[in-house]
Amino acid sequence: MDRRSILLAATALLAAGGIGFTAARLTNGSNQAAEGSEEEHGEEHGEAGFVPLKPGEAAAAGITVTTIEAGAGSEVLLAGRVTSAPDAQSNVGAPLAGTVSQVHVAPGSRVSVGTPIATLRSADGASARASLDASAAAAEAARSAAARERRLFDAGVAARQDWETARAASLKAEADLRAARAQTAALGSPGSSGVTVVRSPIAGTVTRVVVAAGSVTAQGAEIANIIDPARAELVFDVPPASLGLVRVGAAIKAQRPDGQPIEGIVTAIAPGVAGGNGTVRARPSGEVPPVGSVISARLAVTGGGAITVPSEAVQTVDGVPSVFIAEAGGFRARPVMTGMTGAGRTEIKRGLSGNERIAGAGAFLLKAELAKGEAEHED
């Protein structure tokens, strides 16, 4: 059995499995190929990288011949997810240690800026408020003393040094008061009894509450998590080789889990650690799926005039990416250097001029036939 017969017989097996080749076409091709002699068989394998095949036989085997395209650029296929924008999520923590006396929200509650989340009662809060009150009283007394010394100095009764000393004490008391106010504000502005109301810093939806009434919480421990679902962003993992092609402001086309499109604009690019994947963040336009949804995207990258071929046309021959060039009487494998891959097409950086006609669908059959022919030639 010669090369053409082997190829067409393999195609017949694919047809039997439901691939779609017709029995009549394969039978005719096989009968024609069976007329070759052993001498012709030897000639077919005499030229390395060449698979002799007539156009009619190629079509019967399901091998299509296609042209090369030169596009305005290329696309990168990316896997991604929907996340909250950095400023659209808040882990609300306890400003001070204490006992939870009341919880005001539950998961799913909508909150605005300043909405009460929980009420705490804390000894530290009471102590901080007492210090603030003491500082306020000391500052008031120091101001009065400084004012009195100034009047006495102006009247010629008190020495200038006494007035300056009183004035310095007043300034120090004012500084202590400002520090006490800042400390109290950082602790949630507790009342004199140590009661502090923890409020939401952002508007959004409560996703979880991790405390209950009567529980004791440490300073800084999480009380609740709040997310603003309206302020989401798209995050994609990008291979290092493709990261340099992405530009801030580039358009990105994503796809929702239900197949609906999402358009966005790249807002940030972060390189990976130790050669790992980088991260691309994009601001979506329009409605987006819930946070946590898995999405995919096509990112338009630079590279105008790039030569692209169907990805199925690229086959590995002798460990090298190759395409099969259509020639008179058959197909010849030609090594190429590939680039970006996306949307079912592969960029060819080197090896093709753009004028060739190549094998597209069914190119894997040529690869298999070439490998078999070389094995028979070695035998």
C-alpha positions in Angstrom: 0.0 0.0 0.0 1.5 3.4 -1.0 1.4 6.8 0.8 -1.8 8.0 -0.7 -3.6 4.7 0.2 -2.4 4.9 3.8 -3.5 8.5 4.2 -6.9 7.8 2.7 -7.3 4.7 4.7 -6.7 6.6 7.9 -9.3 9.1 6.8 -11.8 6.3 6.4 -11.3 5.3 10.0 -12.0 8.9 11.1 -15.2 8.8 9.0 -16.3 5.6 10.6 -16.0 7.3 14.0 -18.3 10.2 12.9 -15.7 12.7 11.8 -17.6 13.4 8.6 -15.7 12.0 5.6 -17.9 10.1 3.1 -17.3 6.5 2.2 -17.7 7.1 -1.5 -14.9 9.7 -1.7 -12.5 7.5 0.3 -13.2 4.4 -1.8 -12.5 6.3 -5.0 -9.3 7.8 -3.6 -8.1 4.4 -2.4 -8.7 2.7 -5.7 -6.8 5.4 -7.5 -3.9 5.3 -5.0 -3.7 1.5 -5.2 -2.6 1.7 -8.9 0.9 3.0 -7.8 3.9 0.7 -8.0 6.6 -0.1 -5.3 9.0 2.0 -7.4 6.7 5.0 -7.1 6.4 4.3 -3.4 10.1 4.6 -3.0 10.2 7.9 -4.9 7.6 9.4 -2.6 9.9 9.1 0.4 12.9 10.3 -1.4 12.4 14.0 -0.5 12.5 14.9 3.1 9.6 16.9 4.5 7.4 16.4 1.4 4.1 14.6 1.3 3.0 13.8 -2.3 -0.7 14.2 -2.6 -3.0 15.3 -5.5 -5.5 18.1 -4.9 -8.5 15.8 -5.3 -7.0 13.3 -2.9 -6.3 16.0 -0.3 -9.9 17.2 -0.5 -11.2 13.7 -0.2 -9.1 13.2 2.9 -10.6 16.3 4.5 -7.4 18.5 4.1 -8.3 22.0 3.3 -6.0 24.6 1.7 -6.2 28.1 3.1 -4.4 31.4 2.6 -2.4 33.4 5.1 -3.9 36.4 6.7 -2.2 39.7 7.6 -4.2 41.3 10.4 -4.1 44.7 12.0 -2.8 43.1 15.2 -3.3 40.0 17.3 -5.2 39.0 20.4 -4.3 37.2 23.6 -6.8 34.9 25.3 -6.9 35.5 29.0 -8.5 33.8 32.0 -9.9 36.1 34.6 -12.3 36.8 37.3 -14.6 39.6 38.6 -13.3 41.2 41.8 -14.1 44.3 43.8 -12.3 47.5 43.1 -9.6 48.2 45.7 -11.6 50.9 47.3 -15.0 49.1 47.0 -14.4 46.6 49.8 -13.9 47.1 53.5 -13.1 44.7 56.3 -14.6 46.6 59.2 -12.5 46.0 62.3 -12.9 46.7 66.0 -11.2 50.0 66.9 -10.6 48.8 70.4 -11.0 45.7 72.5 -14.3 45.2 74.2 -17.6 43.4 74.4 -20.1 43.4 71.6 -23.4 44.7 73.1 -25.4 44.9 69.8 -25.1 44.0 66.1 -27.0 46.2 63.8 -26.7 44.4 60.4 -26.8 41.0 58.9 -25.3 39.5 55.7 -27.1 41.0 52.8 -27.9 44.3 54.5 -27.5 47.4 52.4 -25.5 50.1 54.2 -24.5 53.7 53.6 -21.5 55.6 54.8 -21.9 56.0 58.5 -24.5 53.2 59.0 -24.0 51.5 62.4 -22.5 48.0 62.2 -22.1 47.1 65.8 -21.9 48.6 69.3 -19.0 47.9 71.6 -18.5 48.6 75.3 -14.9 48.9 76.3 -12.9 49.8 79.4 -10.2 51.1 77.1 -12.7 53.4 75.5 -13.8 54.7 78.8 -10.2 55.4 79.8 -9.5 57.2 76.5 -12.6 59.4 76.9 -11.6 60.2 80.5 -8.2 61.3 79.2 -9.8 63.4 76.6 -12.0 65.1 79.2 -9.0 65.7 81.5 -7.0 67.1 78.6 -9.8 69.5 77.7 -10.1 70.7 81.3 -6.3 71.2 81.6 -6.3 73.1 78.3 -9.0 75.4 79.5 -7.3 76.1 82.8 -4.0 76.8 81.0 -5.7 79.2 78.6 -7.2 81.1 81.6 -3.9 81.2 83.4 -2.1 82.5 80.3 -4.7 85.2 79.8 -4.5 86.3 83.4 -0.7 86.5 83.4 -0.9 88.6 80.2 -3.3 91.1 81.8 -1.0 91.3 84.8 2.0 91.8 82.6 0.3 94.5 80.6 -0.6 96.2 83.9 3.1 96.1 84.9 2.3 93.9 87.9 3.7 90.5 86.6 7.1 89.8 85.1 7.4 89.0 81.5 8.9 85.6 82.4 5.8 84.7 84.3 3.6 85.5 81.3 5.8 83.5 78.9 5.8 80.5 81.3 2.0 80.5 81.5 1.8 80.9 77.7 4.1 77.9 77.1 2.0 75.8 79.5 -1.2 76.8 77.6 0.4 75.7 74.3 1.4 72.4 75.8 -2.1 71.8 77.2 -3.6 72.6 73.7 -1.2 70.0 72.1 -2.1 67.4 74.7 -5.8 68.1 74.0 -5.3 67.6 70.2 -3.5 64.3 70.9 -6.3 63.1 73.1 -8.9 64.0 70.6 -7.0 62.1 67.8 -6.6 59.1 70.0 -10.3 59.1 71.0 -11.3 59.4 67.3 -9.1 56.5 66.3 -10.9 54.4 69.0 -14.3 55.2 67.5 -15.1 58.2 69.6 -16.3 56.3 72.7 -18.6 57.9 75.2 -17.8 58.5 78.9 -19.1 54.9 79.6 -16.8 53.4 77.0 -19.6 52.7 74.5 -18.4 52.9 70.9 -20.6 52.6 67.7 -18.7 51.0 64.8 -19.9 52.5 61.5 -19.5 51.6 57.9 -16.8 53.5 56.0 -18.3 52.8 52.6 -21.7 52.2 51.0 -22.4 48.7 49.9 -23.7 45.3 50.9 -22.7 43.4 54.0 -21.2 40.0 52.9 -20.5 38.6 56.4 -20.7 39.4 60.1 -18.2 37.6 62.3 -19.4 38.8 65.8 -22.5 38.3 67.9 -24.0 40.2 70.8 -22.1 39.3 74.0 -18.9 38.2 72.3 -15.6 39.7 73.2 -13.5 41.1 70.4 -9.8 42.2 70.3 -8.6 45.4 68.9 -8.3 45.2 65.1 -10.4 42.0 64.9 -12.8 41.8 62.0 -16.4 42.6 62.7 -18.0 42.6 59.3 -17.1 42.7 55.6 -18.8 45.2 53.2 -18.5 45.2 49.4 -19.9 47.7 46.9 -21.1 45.4 44.0 -21.5 48.4 41.7 -17.7 49.1 41.8 -16.2 45.9 40.4 -13.2 45.4 38.1 -11.9 42.7 35.9 -8.7 40.9 36.8 -6.7 38.7 34.4 -3.6 36.6 34.6 -1.2 37.3 31.7 1.8 35.2 30.7 5.2 37.0 31.0 5.7 36.9 27.3 2.5 38.7 26.6 2.6 41.2 29.5 4.9 43.6 27.6 2.3 43.9 24.8 -0.4 45.2 27.1 -0.8 48.9 27.5 -2.8 51.0 30.0 -5.9 52.3 28.2 -6.1 49.3 25.8 -9.5 47.9 25.0 -10.4 44.5 26.4 -13.3 42.3 25.4 -14.4 39.9 28.1 -17.1 37.3 28.1 -19.6 36.5 31.0 -20.3 33.0 32.1 -23.6 33.1 30.2 -21.8 34.2 27.0 -22.7 37.9 27.2 -19.9 40.3 26.3 -18.3 42.8 28.7 -16.1 45.6 27.5 -13.4 47.2 29.6 -10.4 49.5 29.6 -7.0 48.4 31.0 -6.3 50.5 34.1 -3.3 48.8 35.7 -0.5 46.3 34.8 1.5 44.5 37.5 4.4 42.1 36.7 4.6 38.7 38.1 7.0 37.5 40.9 10.0 35.4 39.9 8.9 35.1 36.2 5.3 34.2 37.0 2.1 35.4 35.4 1.5 39.2 35.6 -1.8 40.8 36.5 -3.9 43.1 34.3 -6.8 45.1 35.8 -9.5 46.6 33.7 -12.5 48.9 34.5 -15.7 47.4 33.0 -18.4 49.4 31.3 -22.0 48.4 31.8 -23.4 45.6 33.9 -21.0 43.0 35.2 -21.6 39.6 36.8 -21.3 39.1 40.5 -17.9 39.4 42.2 -16.1 36.0 42.1 -17.5 35.1 38.6 -15.0 33.4 36.3 -14.7 35.2 32.9 -12.5 35.0 29.8 -11.3 37.8 27.6 -9.6 38.7 24.3 -7.0 41.4 24.6 -6.1 43.3 21.5 -2.3 43.9 21.5 0.1 45.7 19.4 1.7 44.2 16.3 0.1 45.6 13.2 0.6 43.6 10.0 1.1 40.3 11.8 0.9 37.2 9.7 -1.6 34.7 11.2 -2.7 31.2 10.3 -5.3 28.9 11.7 -3.9 27.4 14.9 -4.7 23.9 13.6 -2.3 24.5 10.6 0.7 24.6 13.0 2.0 21.1 13.6 5.2 20.0 15.4 7.5 18.2 13.0 10.8 16.9 14.4 10.2 19.0 17.5 9.8 22.3 15.5 6.6 24.2 14.8 5.8 23.8 11.1 3.2 24.4 8.5 2.5 22.5 5.3 2.9 24.5 2.2 0.8 23.5 -0.8 3.0 22.8 -3.8 2.5 21.1 -7.1 1.9 17.4 -6.3 1.7 17.6 -2.6 2.6 19.5 0.6 6.0 20.5 2.1 6.6 21.0 5.8 8.3 24.3 6.6 9.6 25.3 10.0 8.2 28.5 11.4 8.5 30.7 14.5 5.2 31.2 16.2 4.0 34.2 18.3 0.8 35.0 20.0 -2.2 32.6 19.9 -5.8 33.7 20.2 -9.3 33.4 18.7 -8.3 30.2 16.9 -5.3 31.8 15.0 -1.6 31.8 15.6 0.8 34.5 14.7 3.8 33.5 12.6 6.8 35.7 13.3 9.2 34.0 10.9 9.1 31.4 8.2 6.3 32.7 5.9 6.2 35.6 3.5 2.4 35.8 3.5 1.8 34.7 -0.1 1.9 30.9 0.6 -1.1 28.6 0.5 -1.0 26.2 3.4 -2.9 23.2 4.8 -5.4 24.2 7.4 -8.0 21.7 8.7 -6.5 18.2 8.4 -2.9 19.3 8.6 -2.4 16.7 11.4 -3.0 14.0 8.8 -0.1 15.3 6.8 2.1 15.3 9.9 1.1 11.7 10.6 1.7 10.6 7.0 5.1 12.4 7.0 6.2 10.6 10.1 5.1 7.2 8.8 6.8 7.8 5.5 10.0 8.7 7.2 9.8 5.6 9.4 9.3 3.4 6.3 12.1 5.1 4.5 14.4 4.3 7.5 13.3 0.7 7.3 
